[in-house]
């Protein structure tokens, strides 16, 4: 049984590990209140599901109630109190009544952020007028450089509706712990600034403030939009 971690240091490995998730329709569904038992398909599974053969049968897993999606062992109590790009304090309560897409990254990232953040922006556009019903948030893993002013300037290059959140190192560490997001400094860029390995999933939080699903950013924006629209 292969294991799966939200941490990503190598996009090629990330794509390979998540290939099985595509069999589940491209999302990892979790139960109410963000709780579900964990399971992932065996690495040797090669056959795809058919109308008579579910993802669980192909992977040798028990049936679930997730519309054919794989159960994923996540227990996340969505909660945070951080500072947004305008300098205001916000919490998860400020988003109640509408779903939001959440990603942990940083604006100087040259790796997975350059995949996930554009996909989120393109998903908002793919929703058309319905895109106004969902928010998109990046919680920075690099508070030293991602000040409110820096995020206000840099995030619009991916989408003008992306909201950036930051905080003290202690506040951000506590939020990452809630979402099981690891953070590691893996190198320095030519200027001596740190390069981080960090979480890769996009978290979809529903209008009630509960984690609804985790989305791998290898999905196309249309599929992300389709998944998000289930929670309007």
Order of alpha helices (4+ residues) and beta strands (2+ residues): beta-alpha-beta-beta-alpha-beta-beta-beta-beta-alpha-beta-alpha-beta-alpha-beta-beta-beta-beta-alpha
